[in-house]
Amino acid sequence: MREIALGDVTITRVVEYYGSVEISPGDFFPDVPEQSWRDHEPWLVPDFIDPAANVCVCAIQTWLLRSGGKTILVDTGVGNHKQRPNAPVWHGLETDFLGNLARAGVQPEDVDLVVNTHLHVDHVGWNTRLQDGNWVPTFPNATYLVPRADFDFWNPADGHDPALGSGSENVFADSVAPVFQAGQTLLWEDEHVIDDDLRLFLAPGHTPGSSVLSVESGTDRALLVGDLLHTAAQFVEPDANSCFCEDPVAARSTRRRLLSQAADTNTLVLPAHLGGHGGAEVVRDGEKFAIKAWAPFDRI
């Protein structure tokens, strides 16, 4: 099953890539104690780590939502033809993402809204596609919802020095600026209400403008949390950041706050990059959290 219903909202999982990201667990998540990887290895393998190769395993995926008569994409992956010389896994990637989207019943012109939870390389790639040598919006009828704090932070004209370093080369120029120049970007601050069931709010730490999409429809709840977590290990090690977090203190605080909210309200947590079932419900486990149940999506 690639689609679930939460009240009046449907969520479909559209996968662009699944596999190694060519970085070891210790390098990707330096805050996770080595013993923790060993303790949790039985359920982290094979969906989240490959111990034989000593690499993390991740999904690049888009959450396709249908709500209030609108078709909404949450994060747009890496994209095709993108030049990422300092991010070799993503450099010149070629996938059938648009074909996968079509198999989910959506053509580019059908999309009403694109949500970029933040502006990292693996969340904005399909914002644009190459046409006659130019980068043009992939979704010609869509409004792209972009947190202003991230737009300003990643704009090269502002001269920031991000933790991602040279891995962000070309990203703003080929995947963000063309959409803004086409007049299709809505820059929002603090909170943005999409409809009666969907709300965006800032969840800073990973990046200044990292955001979360809240689904509340009937008695069902979900949080689409972007890179609040990259690996399922962070459910049980909530103080562990990835090496790409811009503000480690804020990232830890935000993760704990939202996992606490999810545990207390029976809310499904859907990060951007989890393989396996794609997300989980959590419960409190002392000062940490434990997985109550995996999301009802089929494993990939």
Contacts in CASP RR format, 6 or more apart in sequence:
PFRMAT RR
TARGET T0000
AUTHOR 0000-0000-0000
METHOD contacts of the structure
MODEL  1
MREIALGDVTITRVVEYYGSVEISPGDFFPDVPEQSWRDHEPWLVPDFID
PAANVCVCAIQTWLLRSGGKTILVDTGVGNHKQRPNAPVWHGLETDFLGN
LARAGVQPEDVDLVVNTHLHVDHVGWNTRLQDGNWVPTFPNATYLVPRAD
FDFWNPADGHDPALGSGSENVFADSVAPVFQAGQTLLWEDEHVIDDDLRL
FLAPGHTPGSSVLSVESGTDRALLVGDLLHTAAQFVEPDANSCFCEDPVA
ARSTRRRLLSQAADTNTLVLPAHLGGHGGAEVVRDGEKFAIKAWAPFDRI
1 296 0 8 1.000
1 297 0 8 1.000
1 298 0 8 1.000
2 12 0 8 1.000
2 13 0 8 1.000
2 14 0 8 1.000
2 104 0 8 1.000
2 297 0 8 1.000
2 298 0 8 1.000
3 10 0 8 1.000
3 11 0 8 1.000
3 12 0 8 1.000
3 13 0 8 1.000
3 104 0 8 1.000
4 10 0 8 1.000
4 11 0 8 1.000
4 295 0 8 1.000
4 296 0 8 1.000
4 297 0 8 1.000
5 11 0 8 1.000
6 215 0 8 1.000
6 217 0 8 1.000
6 220 0 8 1.000
6 221 0 8 1.000
6 222 0 8 1.000
6 268 0 8 1.000
7 197 0 8 1.000
7 217 0 8 1.000
7 218 0 8 1.000
7 219 0 8 1.000
7 220 0 8 1.000
8 67 0 8 1.000
8 68 0 8 1.000
8 197 0 8 1.000
8 217 0 8 1.000
8 218 0 8 1.000
9 65 0 8 1.000
9 66 0 8 1.000
9 67 0 8 1.000
9 197 0 8 1.000
9 198 0 8 1.000
9 215 0 8 1.000
9 217 0 8 1.000
9 220 0 8 1.000
10 65 0 8 1.000
10 66 0 8 1.000
10 67 0 8 1.000
11 63 0 8 1.000
11 64 0 8 1.000
11 65 0 8 1.000
11 215 0 8 1.000
11 222 0 8 1.000
11 270 0 8 1.000
12 63 0 8 1.000
12 64 0 8 1.000
12 65 0 8 1.000
12 66 0 8 1.000
12 104 0 8 1.000
13 61 0 8 1.000
13 63 0 8 1.000
13 64 0 8 1.000
13 278 0 8 1.000
13 297 0 8 1.000
13 300 0 8 1.000
14 61 0 8 1.000
14 62 0 8 1.000
14 63 0 8 1.000
14 64 0 8 1.000
14 97 0 8 1.000
14 100 0 8 1.000
14 101 0 8 1.000
14 104 0 8 1.000
15 59 0 8 1.000
15 60 0 8 1.000
15 61 0 8 1.000
15 100 0 8 1.000
15 300 0 8 1.000
16 60 0 8 1.000
16 61 0 8 1.000
16 62 0 8 1.000
16 77 0 8 1.000
16 78 0 8 1.000
16 79 0 8 1.000
16 95 0 8 1.000
16 97 0 8 1.000
16 100 0 8 1.000
16 126 0 8 1.000
17 59 0 8 1.000
17 60 0 8 1.000
17 78 0 8 1.000
17 93 0 8 1.000
17 95 0 8 1.000
18 57 0 8 1.000
18 58 0 8 1.000
18 59 0 8 1.000
18 60 0 8 1.000
18 61 0 8 1.000
18 275 0 8 1.000
18 300 0 8 1.000
19 57 0 8 1.000
19 58 0 8 1.000
19 59 0 8 1.000
20 50 0 8 1.000
20 53 0 8 1.000
20 55 0 8 1.000
20 56 0 8 1.000
20 57 0 8 1.000
20 89 0 8 1.000
21 28 0 8 1.000
21 55 0 8 1.000
21 56 0 8 1.000
21 57 0 8 1.000
21 58 0 8 1.000
21 89 0 8 1.000
22 55 0 8 1.000
22 88 0 8 1.000
22 89 0 8 1.000
23 55 0 8 1.000
23 56 0 8 1.000
24 54 0 8 1.000
24 55 0 8 1.000
24 56 0 8 1.000
25 32 0 8 1.000
25 37 0 8 1.000
25 49 0 8 1.000
25 54 0 8 1.000
25 55 0 8 1.000
25 56 0 8 1.000
25 231 0 8 1.000
25 233 0 8 1.000
26 32 0 8 1.000
26 34 0 8 1.000
26 37 0 8 1.000
27 243 0 8 1.000
28 56 0 8 1.000
28 230 0 8 1.000
28 231 0 8 1.000
28 242 0 8 1.000
28 243 0 8 1.000
29 230 0 8 1.000
29 231 0 8 1.000
29 233 0 8 1.000
29 234 0 8 1.000
29 237 0 8 1.000
29 240 0 8 1.000
29 241 0 8 1.000
29 242 0 8 1.000
29 243 0 8 1.000
30 243 0 8 1.000
31 237 0 8 1.000
31 239 0 8 1.000
31 240 0 8 1.000
31 241 0 8 1.000
32 233 0 8 1.000
32 234 0 8 1.000
32 237 0 8 1.000
32 240 0 8 1.000
33 237 0 8 1.000
36 233 0 8 1.000
36 236 0 8 1.000
36 237 0 8 1.000
37 44 0 8 1.000
37 49 0 8 1.000
37 233 0 8 1.000
40 233 0 8 1.000
40 236 0 8 1.000
41 49 0 8 1.000
41 51 0 8 1.000
43 232 0 8 1.000
44 231 0 8 1.000
44 232 0 8 1.000
44 233 0 8 1.000
45 51 0 8 1.000
46 57 0 8 1.000
47 57 0 8 1.000
47 232 0 8 1.000
47 274 0 8 1.000
47 275 0 8 1.000
47 276 0 8 1.000
47 277 0 8 1.000
47 299 0 8 1.000
48 56 0 8 1.000
48 57 0 8 1.000
48 58 0 8 1.000
48 231 0 8 1.000
48 232 0 8 1.000
48 233 0 8 1.000
48 274 0 8 1.000
48 275 0 8 1.000
48 276 0 8 1.000
49 55 0 8 1.000
49 56 0 8 1.000
49 57 0 8 1.000
49 231 0 8 1.000
49 233 0 8 1.000
50 56 0 8 1.000
50 57 0 8 1.000
56 230 0 8 1.000
56 231 0 8 1.000
57 275 0 8 1.000
58 230 0 8 1.000
58 231 0 8 1.000
58 273 0 8 1.000
58 274 0 8 1.000
58 275 0 8 1.000
59 273 0 8 1.000
59 274 0 8 1.000
59 275 0 8 1.000
59 276 0 8 1.000
59 278 0 8 1.000
59 300 0 8 1.000
60 77 0 8 1.000
60 78 0 8 1.000
60 122 0 8 1.000
60 272 0 8 1.000
60 273 0 8 1.000
61 75 0 8 1.000
61 77 0 8 1.000
61 272 0 8 1.000
61 273 0 8 1.000
61 278 0 8 1.000
62 73 0 8 1.000
62 74 0 8 1.000
62 75 0 8 1.000
62 76 0 8 1.000
62 77 0 8 1.000
62 97 0 8 1.000
62 101 0 8 1.000
62 126 0 8 1.000
63 73 0 8 1.000
63 74 0 8 1.000
63 75 0 8 1.000
63 224 0 8 1.000
63 270 0 8 1.000
64 71 0 8 1.000
64 72 0 8 1.000
64 73 0 8 1.000
64 74 0 8 1.000
64 101 0 8 1.000
64 104 0 8 1.000
64 106 0 8 1.000
65 71 0 8 1.000
65 72 0 8 1.000
65 73 0 8 1.000
65 74 0 8 1.000
65 198 0 8 1.000
65 215 0 8 1.000
66 72 0 8 1.000
67 194 0 8 1.000
67 195 0 8 1.000
67 197 0 8 1.000
67 198 0 8 1.000
67 215 0 8 1.000
67 217 0 8 1.000
68 195 0 8 1.000
68 196 0 8 1.000
68 197 0 8 1.000
69 112 0 8 1.000
70 112 0 8 1.000
70 113 0 8 1.000
70 194 0 8 1.000
70 195 0 8 1.000
71 106 0 8 1.000
71 110 0 8 1.000
71 111 0 8 1.000
71 112 0 8 1.000
71 113 0 8 1.000
72 111 0 8 1.000
72 112 0 8 1.000
72 113 0 8 1.000
72 114 0 8 1.000
72 115 0 8 1.000
72 194 0 8 1.000
72 198 0 8 1.000
73 111 0 8 1.000
73 113 0 8 1.000
73 114 0 8 1.000
73 115 0 8 1.000
73 139 0 8 1.000
73 142 0 8 1.000
74 115 0 8 1.000
74 117 0 8 1.000
74 213 0 8 1.000
74 224 0 8 1.000
75 115 0 8 1.000
75 116 0 8 1.000
75 117 0 8 1.000
75 123 0 8 1.000
75 124 0 8 1.000
75 226 0 8 1.000
75 272 0 8 1.000
76 114 0 8 1.000
76 116 0 8 1.000
76 123 0 8 1.000
76 124 0 8 1.000
76 125 0 8 1.000
76 126 0 8 1.000
76 127 0 8 1.000
76 138 0 8 1.000
77 97 0 8 1.000
77 122 0 8 1.000
77 123 0 8 1.000
77 124 0 8 1.000
77 125 0 8 1.000
77 126 0 8 1.000
78 84 0 8 1.000
78 90 0 8 1.000
78 93 0 8 1.000
78 95 0 8 1.000
78 121 0 8 1.000
78 122 0 8 1.000
78 125 0 8 1.000
78 126 0 8 1.000
79 93 0 8 1.000
79 95 0 8 1.000
79 97 0 8 1.000
79 125 0 8 1.000
79 126 0 8 1.000
79 129 0 8 1.000
79 175 0 8 1.000
80 92 0 8 1.000
80 93 0 8 1.000
80 94 0 8 1.000
80 95 0 8 1.000
80 97 0 8 1.000
80 126 0 8 1.000
80 129 0 8 1.000
80 130 0 8 1.000
81 92 0 8 1.000
81 94 0 8 1.000
81 129 0 8 1.000
81 130 0 8 1.000
82 90 0 8 1.000
82 91 0 8 1.000
82 92 0 8 1.000
82 93 0 8 1.000
82 121 0 8 1.000
82 125 0 8 1.000
82 170 0 8 1.000
82 171 0 8 1.000
82 174 0 8 1.000
82 175 0 8 1.000
83 91 0 8 1.000
83 92 0 8 1.000
83 169 0 8 1.000
83 170 0 8 1.000
83 174 0 8 1.000
84 90 0 8 1.000
84 91 0 8 1.000
84 92 0 8 1.000
84 93 0 8 1.000
84 121 0 8 1.000
84 167 0 8 1.000
84 169 0 8 1.000
84 170 0 8 1.000
84 171 0 8 1.000
85 91 0 8 1.000
85 169 0 8 1.000
86 165 0 8 1.000
86 166 0 8 1.000
86 167 0 8 1.000
86 169 0 8 1.000
87 121 0 8 1.000
87 167 0 8 1.000
87 169 0 8 1.000
90 121 0 8 1.000
90 122 0 8 1.000
97 126 0 8 1.000
98 108 0 8 1.000
98 126 0 8 1.000
98 138 0 8 1.000
101 107 0 8 1.000
101 108 0 8 1.000
108 138 0 8 1.000
108 139 0 8 1.000
108 140 0 8 1.000
109 139 0 8 1.000
109 140 0 8 1.000
109 141 0 8 1.000
110 141 0 8 1.000
111 139 0 8 1.000
111 141 0 8 1.000
111 142 0 8 1.000
112 141 0 8 1.000
112 142 0 8 1.000
112 143 0 8 1.000
113 142 0 8 1.000
113 143 0 8 1.000
113 144 0 8 1.000
113 145 0 8 1.000
113 194 0 8 1.000
114 127 0 8 1.000
114 139 0 8 1.000
114 142 0 8 1.000
114 143 0 8 1.000
114 144 0 8 1.000
114 145 0 8 1.000
115 145 0 8 1.000
115 200 0 8 1.000
115 211 0 8 1.000
115 213 0 8 1.000
116 123 0 8 1.000
116 124 0 8 1.000
116 127 0 8 1.000
116 144 0 8 1.000
116 145 0 8 1.000
116 146 0 8 1.000
116 147 0 8 1.000
116 150 0 8 1.000
117 123 0 8 1.000
117 147 0 8 1.000
117 210 0 8 1.000
117 211 0 8 1.000
117 212 0 8 1.000
117 213 0 8 1.000
117 224 0 8 1.000
117 225 0 8 1.000
117 226 0 8 1.000
117 227 0 8 1.000
117 272 0 8 1.000
118 147 0 8 1.000
118 150 0 8 1.000
118 206 0 8 1.000
118 207 0 8 1.000
118 209 0 8 1.000
118 210 0 8 1.000
118 211 0 8 1.000
118 226 0 8 1.000
118 227 0 8 1.000
119 146 0 8 1.000
119 150 0 8 1.000
119 151 0 8 1.000
119 153 0 8 1.000
119 154 0 8 1.000
119 171 0 8 1.000
119 172 0 8 1.000
119 176 0 8 1.000
119 207 0 8 1.000
120 164 0 8 1.000
120 168 0 8 1.000
120 171 0 8 1.000
120 207 0 8 1.000
120 227 0 8 1.000
120 244 0 8 1.000
121 164 0 8 1.000
121 167 0 8 1.000
121 168 0 8 1.000
121 171 0 8 1.000
122 272 0 8 1.000
122 273 0 8 1.000
123 226 0 8 1.000
123 227 0 8 1.000
123 272 0 8 1.000
124 171 0 8 1.000
124 175 0 8 1.000
124 176 0 8 1.000
125 171 0 8 1.000
125 175 0 8 1.000
126 138 0 8 1.000
127 137 0 8 1.000
127 138 0 8 1.000
127 139 0 8 1.000
127 144 0 8 1.000
127 175 0 8 1.000
127 176 0 8 1.000
127 178 0 8 1.000
127 179 0 8 1.000
128 135 0 8 1.000
128 136 0 8 1.000
128 137 0 8 1.000
128 138 0 8 1.000
128 174 0 8 1.000
128 175 0 8 1.000
128 178 0 8 1.000
128 179 0 8 1.000
129 135 0 8 1.000
129 136 0 8 1.000
129 138 0 8 1.000
130 136 0 8 1.000
134 178 0 8 1.000
135 174 0 8 1.000
135 175 0 8 1.000
135 178 0 8 1.000
136 178 0 8 1.000
136 182 0 8 1.000
137 144 0 8 1.000
137 178 0 8 1.000
137 179 0 8 1.000
137 182 0 8 1.000
137 184 0 8 1.000
142 184 0 8 1.000
143 184 0 8 1.000
143 185 0 8 1.000
143 186 0 8 1.000
144 179 0 8 1.000
144 184 0 8 1.000
144 185 0 8 1.000
144 186 0 8 1.000
145 186 0 8 1.000
145 188 0 8 1.000
145 192 0 8 1.000
145 194 0 8 1.000
145 200 0 8 1.000
146 176 0 8 1.000
146 180 0 8 1.000
146 185 0 8 1.000
146 186 0 8 1.000
146 187 0 8 1.000
146 188 0 8 1.000
147 187 0 8 1.000
147 188 0 8 1.000
147 189 0 8 1.000
147 200 0 8 1.000
147 202 0 8 1.000
147 209 0 8 1.000
147 210 0 8 1.000
147 211 0 8 1.000
148 187 0 8 1.000
148 188 0 8 1.000
148 189 0 8 1.000
148 209 0 8 1.000
149 189 0 8 1.000
149 202 0 8 1.000
149 204 0 8 1.000
149 207 0 8 1.000
149 208 0 8 1.000
149 209 0 8 1.000
150 207 0 8 1.000
150 208 0 8 1.000
150 209 0 8 1.000
150 210 0 8 1.000
151 176 0 8 1.000
151 180 0 8 1.000
151 185 0 8 1.000
151 187 0 8 1.000
152 158 0 8 1.000
152 208 0 8 1.000
153 160 0 8 1.000
153 162 0 8 1.000
153 207 0 8 1.000
153 208 0 8 1.000
153 209 0 8 1.000
153 246 0 8 1.000
154 160 0 8 1.000
154 162 0 8 1.000
154 168 0 8 1.000
154 171 0 8 1.000
154 172 0 8 1.000
154 176 0 8 1.000
154 207 0 8 1.000
155 172 0 8 1.000
156 172 0 8 1.000
156 173 0 8 1.000
162 168 0 8 1.000
162 207 0 8 1.000
162 246 0 8 1.000
163 243 0 8 1.000
163 244 0 8 1.000
163 245 0 8 1.000
163 246 0 8 1.000
164 244 0 8 1.000
179 185 0 8 1.000
186 192 0 8 1.000
188 200 0 8 1.000
189 202 0 8 1.000
190 201 0 8 1.000
190 202 0 8 1.000
191 199 0 8 1.000
191 200 0 8 1.000
191 201 0 8 1.000
191 202 0 8 1.000
192 199 0 8 1.000
192 200 0 8 1.000
192 201 0 8 1.000
193 199 0 8 1.000
193 200 0 8 1.000
194 200 0 8 1.000
197 215 0 8 1.000
197 216 0 8 1.000
197 217 0 8 1.000
198 213 0 8 1.000
198 214 0 8 1.000
198 215 0 8 1.000
199 213 0 8 1.000
199 214 0 8 1.000
199 216 0 8 1.000
200 211 0 8 1.000
200 212 0 8 1.000
200 213 0 8 1.000
200 214 0 8 1.000
201 211 0 8 1.000
201 212 0 8 1.000
201 214 0 8 1.000
202 209 0 8 1.000
202 210 0 8 1.000
202 211 0 8 1.000
203 210 0 8 1.000
203 211 0 8 1.000
203 212 0 8 1.000
203 225 0 8 1.000
203 228 0 8 1.000
203 254 0 8 1.000
203 258 0 8 1.000
204 210 0 8 1.000
204 247 0 8 1.000
204 250 0 8 1.000
204 254 0 8 1.000
205 245 0 8 1.000
205 246 0 8 1.000
205 247 0 8 1.000
205 248 0 8 1.000
205 250 0 8 1.000
205 251 0 8 1.000
205 254 0 8 1.000
206 226 0 8 1.000
206 227 0 8 1.000
206 228 0 8 1.000
206 241 0 8 1.000
206 242 0 8 1.000
206 244 0 8 1.000
206 245 0 8 1.000
206 246 0 8 1.000
206 251 0 8 1.000
206 254 0 8 1.000
207 227 0 8 1.000
207 246 0 8 1.000
208 246 0 8 1.000
208 247 0 8 1.000
210 226 0 8 1.000
210 227 0 8 1.000
210 228 0 8 1.000
210 254 0 8 1.000
212 223 0 8 1.000
212 224 0 8 1.000
212 225 0 8 1.000
212 226 0 8 1.000
212 228 0 8 1.000
212 258 0 8 1.000
213 223 0 8 1.000
213 224 0 8 1.000
214 221 0 8 1.000
214 222 0 8 1.000
214 223 0 8 1.000
214 224 0 8 1.000
215 221 0 8 1.000
215 222 0 8 1.000
215 223 0 8 1.000
215 224 0 8 1.000
220 268 0 8 1.000
221 262 0 8 1.000
221 265 0 8 1.000
221 266 0 8 1.000
221 267 0 8 1.000
221 268 0 8 1.000
222 267 0 8 1.000
222 268 0 8 1.000
222 269 0 8 1.000
222 270 0 8 1.000
223 258 0 8 1.000
223 261 0 8 1.000
223 262 0 8 1.000
223 267 0 8 1.000
223 268 0 8 1.000
223 269 0 8 1.000
223 270 0 8 1.000
224 270 0 8 1.000
224 272 0 8 1.000
225 258 0 8 1.000
225 269 0 8 1.000
225 270 0 8 1.000
225 271 0 8 1.000
225 272 0 8 1.000
226 271 0 8 1.000
226 272 0 8 1.000
226 273 0 8 1.000
227 242 0 8 1.000
227 244 0 8 1.000
227 271 0 8 1.000
227 272 0 8 1.000
227 273 0 8 1.000
228 251 0 8 1.000
228 254 0 8 1.000
228 255 0 8 1.000
228 258 0 8 1.000
228 271 0 8 1.000
229 235 0 8 1.000
229 255 0 8 1.000
229 269 0 8 1.000
229 271 0 8 1.000
229 274 0 8 1.000
230 242 0 8 1.000
230 271 0 8 1.000
230 273 0 8 1.000
231 273 0 8 1.000
231 274 0 8 1.000
232 274 0 8 1.000
232 279 0 8 1.000
232 280 0 8 1.000
232 291 0 8 1.000
233 240 0 8 1.000
234 240 0 8 1.000
234 255 0 8 1.000
235 259 0 8 1.000
235 269 0 8 1.000
235 280 0 8 1.000
235 282 0 8 1.000
235 289 0 8 1.000
235 290 0 8 1.000
235 291 0 8 1.000
236 285 0 8 1.000
236 288 0 8 1.000
236 289 0 8 1.000
236 290 0 8 1.000
236 291 0 8 1.000
237 288 0 8 1.000
238 252 0 8 1.000
238 255 0 8 1.000
238 256 0 8 1.000
238 259 0 8 1.000
238 288 0 8 1.000
238 289 0 8 1.000
239 252 0 8 1.000
239 255 0 8 1.000
239 256 0 8 1.000
241 248 0 8 1.000
241 251 0 8 1.000
241 252 0 8 1.000
245 251 0 8 1.000
258 269 0 8 1.000
259 269 0 8 1.000
259 282 0 8 1.000
259 289 0 8 1.000
260 284 0 8 1.000
261 267 0 8 1.000
262 268 0 8 1.000
262 269 0 8 1.000
262 281 0 8 1.000
262 282 0 8 1.000
263 282 0 8 1.000
263 283 0 8 1.000
263 284 0 8 1.000
263 289 0 8 1.000
264 284 0 8 1.000
266 281 0 8 1.000
267 281 0 8 1.000
268 279 0 8 1.000
268 280 0 8 1.000
268 281 0 8 1.000
268 295 0 8 1.000
269 279 0 8 1.000
269 280 0 8 1.000
269 281 0 8 1.000
269 282 0 8 1.000
270 278 0 8 1.000
270 279 0 8 1.000
270 295 0 8 1.000
271 278 0 8 1.000
271 279 0 8 1.000
274 280 0 8 1.000
275 299 0 8 1.000
275 300 0 8 1.000
276 294 0 8 1.000
276 297 0 8 1.000
276 299 0 8 1.000
276 300 0 8 1.000
277 294 0 8 1.000
277 295 0 8 1.000
277 296 0 8 1.000
277 297 0 8 1.000
277 298 0 8 1.000
277 299 0 8 1.000
278 294 0 8 1.000
278 295 0 8 1.000
278 297 0 8 1.000
278 300 0 8 1.000
279 294 0 8 1.000
279 295 0 8 1.000
279 297 0 8 1.000
280 291 0 8 1.000
280 292 0 8 1.000
280 293 0 8 1.000
280 294 0 8 1.000
280 295 0 8 1.000
281 291 0 8 1.000
281 292 0 8 1.000
281 293 0 8 1.000
281 295 0 8 1.000
282 289 0 8 1.000
282 290 0 8 1.000
282 291 0 8 1.000
282 292 0 8 1.000
283 289 0 8 1.000
283 290 0 8 1.000
283 292 0 8 1.000
284 290 0 8 1.000
END
